Amino acid sequence: MAGEASPALAFATAAREAAPVRWLRAAAILARSPREAVAILRARLAGKRVRAQQARAALFGLDHGSLQASPAVQARLLAGTATEFARTDVEDVAILLPGDLASSGLAAASSGRAAACLGRAAASAPILVLTAPGHALVPGATDRLTELFAQAPTIQLVYGDALLGPVTGAATPLLRPAFDPEYLMAVDYIGPVLAIRRSALAAIVGPDDAASGAFELVLRTAWHFGRQAIAHLPGILSRSDPAESPPAGDPDQAAILRRSLDRSGGHAIAITIEPDGIRRLSHPLPEPHPLVSLIVPTRDRVDLLRTCLTSLIDRTDWPRLEILICDNDSREPETLGYFRDLTARGVARIIPCPGPFDFAGMNNAAAGAARGRVLAFINNDVEALHPDWLERLVREALRPDVGAVGAKLLDGQGRIQHGGVLLGPGGLVTHAHRFFAGNAFGYLAGLRATREVSAVTAACLVVEAAKFSTVGGFDSAAFAVDFNDVDLCLRLNAAGYRTLFVPGAVLRHDEAASRRWTLAARARHGREVVAFQKRWGPLLAQDPHYHPGFDPDLGTYARLRPGWPGAGPIRAR
């Protein structure tokens, strides 16, 4: 979408209700939900701040309005760029514009035309910082970048965070995750400001093969050096004012991506520009399409199960399916009659799973009986909404380097229930963007762009059967009910696979509609919490796909962490 604003910034420019409208809507919600309002008040009075915040989010929903940074907050964010490192050579860094990459021969020249066009620093500086019209580096940014390159010789390219807005007044922080090529190919979440070693630039471009700007530099660096050569520095390095940024003249990123894919052997990958501006990459499917086994655990609740299966049958356009129902001691006559009907019509197979509720064990049993090359684990309280949901997920799950794949799930009110799983908030995990509007773009288009996440929920999780088997399936011994999906994803990640969130696949999930808490269930949950923290504790410190500048207690891109960045070093990741 050349010449148009990046869809990654849609969250920052979305119209927000006027304050009187918000107050009236909040009053109406409180009037309809007095019990929830009292619970929030009690939590606040009892000093249970996190619980009160989460309950408030569940009642009122969330948006990005609270991310607006006042001048005082901006000053605090910018203070994080300060460094004790003193650069002795003022010519270590050269500041460039995109046109300089093509016009000055920077990749190969150390004198001559480069020096004549840009001066001696640009011709010889070992670090090149690329900016763009309307974007300016903040004080201390070049010192911080120089320090990082000096300390990390394997890092070839670095990007940071930014402030979007005028120098005076409120601004929106653009806090980016660690480098994710999947995400970047879908939407440019990195933006035009980055730093690259001159030696790296010389390796990825030639005199007759100049790069057009930041997007192409990042793709080429990742392709040539590997993704580990690109680092994110979590701190404000630049700011831009949309009113001062030129609206046109941006390179055609889809064409750049096409060239990059072709160069790396991805000729068969199709690129489609979605109506919202997101690039969808369609990886080829084998012919004939593989059999997919849909696995649905249940105990009675035929009302939920019938809705779920009807949607899977009527709103799934994948040509080869089998449905397996894990029956955990269903006893109601209506449920048993429904099972007999499904079996007689050849719609589904019933896999008996007697005994205490063991979500992980039930799914493992069905996976063992499944005939499909691909397994799709579906909760009985999930409903398919669009026929292409499975095709979108299977395309990703069949890629050799991809493990688990998850969908965007909406709750009964049409809000986001699952936008990928984040590690760390509250000391455990949470669902990203939970309680945001179902049609929200998400922070940096995180609810529209296919991207890597640490984990996805097993309410809708797709994985190749061979990969599932390789890591031993769900761990029913440690996580019979809770955390088994996150644990599976993390073990797949550890085995070298990537977990993807695919928001183009959208389903409804009436979370925990068939679950009932008892004293025994709460005790079992406590044991699983301890086991999860013991196994994955180091990963819970900071999810690489979630910026440390966000509030870990809310976990949904809705508020900055109080006091961040504060004192101490900011380390690249």
Secondary structure, 3 states (H helix, E strand, C coil): CCCCCCHHHHHHHCCCCCHHHHHHHHHHHHHHCHHHHHHHHHHHHCCCHHHHHHHHHHHHCECCHHHCECHHHHHHHHHCCCCCCCCCCCCCEEEECHHHHHHCCCCCCCCCHHHHHHCHHHHHCCEEEECCCCEEECCCHHHHHHHHHHHCCCCCEEEEEEEECCCCCCEEEECCCCCCHHHHHHCCCCCCCEEEEHHHHHHHCCCCCCCCCHHHHHHHHHHHHCHHHEEEEEEEEEEECCCCCCCCCCCCHHHHHHHHHHHCCCCCCEEEECCCCCEEEECCCCCCCCCEEEEEEECCCHHHHHHHHHHHHHCCCCCCEEEEEEECCCCCHHHHHHHHHHHHCCCCEEEECCCCCCHHHHHHHHHHHCCCCEEEEECCCEEECCCCHHHHHHHHHCCCCEEEEEEEEECCCCEEEECCEEECHHHCEEECCCCEECCCCCHHHCCCCCEECCECCCCEEEEEHHHHHHCCCCCCCCCCCCCHHHHHHHHHHHCCCEEEEEEEEEEEECCCCCCCCCHHHHHHHHHHHHHHHHHHHHHHCCCCCCCCCECCCCCCCCCECCCCCCCCCCCCC
